[in-house]
Amino acid sequence: MLQGPKNLPPNAVDQARIQRVVRLARLMDTALRIPGTNVRLGADAVLGLIPGVGDIAGSLIGLFIVNEARRLGLPVHKLAAMLTNLALDTASGLFPVIGDAFDIFFRSHRRNASIILDHFRVEVPDISLREHRGERGRRRQ
């Protein structure tokens, strides 16, 4: 069976799916800014304060994002990277204070949304893969 070219521009249904993932990632990781700082946190960090239940809820939402990526046709290696991000976030939740701080700075949902955006070469101003790789403003030589 012949397969078409990879990374095709998303159709209308895929675009709606991508927008939903981006909105959800923002809500979970960067919805609120701590006044007087540049630190942003989201529902994932707040939910993480609820012992046990909060981390499970954040993980289930993360699995929804990974499932949307699967439905969009992302390759297995990208899905594996997304699951690794989610596993790190979930495992960090086992450590009460450290895990909550990790949630604020690791931002697994945004990382996973950026993998989807990068796959389709879609630009969203405040979610970029370079931001998470520490490549802000640097060009590869």
N, C-alpha and C positions, 0 to 999 in steps of 0.2 A: 504494500500500500504506500502510495506517495504521501509525503507530508509537505505542507506548505511552509513558507518561510517562517522563521521564528521571530518573536518579538514584534508581531504585527501590531499596528495601532489598535487600541481597544475600541470595540463597537459601543453603542449606546448603553447596552446592558452592562458591559464590562466597566464602562466609565462610571456608571452609577455605583457599581460594586467598589471600585477604587475610591471614589469620593466617600463612601460609607466607611471604608477602612481608615482613610485619613482622618475623618472626623472622630472616629472612635479612638484612634491612636492619640490624637490631641487631647481628648477628654481624659483618657486614662493616664497620660504622662505629663501634660503641660497645660492643663486647663487654668490653673491659678498661679499668680505670681506672688511671692512673699514680698509684702511692701518694704521698700527701702533696699531691696536686693535685686539681682538678676536671676535669682533662683526660682524656677518654676516647678510645680508639682501638680499631680493630677489625682484622679480617683483611685488609681492603683496604690499610691502611697498612703492615701487616707484609708482605703479598705484594708491595707496591710496592718493598720493599727488594731484591727479586730482580730484577736487570736484565732488562728485556724481558719475560720470562715472567710476572712478577708483575702488571704492569699489564694485560697481555692477559687473564690469568685474572680479574682484578677487573672488566674490561670485559665479559667473557662472562657473569659473574654478573649484572652490571647489565642486560645485554640480556635475560636470563631474567626479571628484574623487569618490564622494559618489555613483554615478550611476555605476561606474566601480566596486565598492565594492558590490553593489547589484547584478550586473551581475556575479560576482564571487561567489555569494551564501552566503555572510555573514549574520548572523542572525539579526533579527530586533533590538535587544538591542544594537548591535554594530553599526548598521546604525544610530540608535537614538543618540548614543554617538558622532558619526561623525557629525551628523546634529547639535548637541549642540555646538561642537567645531566651526563649521562654523557660527552658529548664533552668538556666542560670538564675533568672528572676525568681522562679518558684523556689529553688533551693535556698536562695538568699533569705527568703521569708521565714526559714526555720530559725534564724538568729534574730531575736526581737529588735534591738536597736540598730544593729549593723544592717540588717535586712531592709529596714525602712529607709535608711540613708542610701543604701544601694539602689532601691527603687527610684529615688529621686534623681540619681545621677546616671544610672544605666539605661533607663527608658526603653525597655525591650519592645514595647508596642510600636514606638516610633521607629526603632531600628527595623522591625519587621515591615512596617509600612514603607520604609525607604527601600527595602529590597524589592518590594512589588513595583514601586515607582521606577526604580533603576531598571528593572526587567523590561518595562514598557517604554523606557526613556521619557517618562512624564516628569515635568518640572513642577514642584510645589515649593514656593519660596522658603518656608520654615522647616521643611522636612527634606534633608538631603543625606545621602549616604556618606558624602565627604565629611559632614559634621561629625558623624559617629566614628570615623576612622582617624580623626585628628588632622585632616588635610585641609583645614580652613584656609582658603586663599592661596594654597601652594599648588603649583603645577608639577605634574610628573615630567621628568626629563627623559 
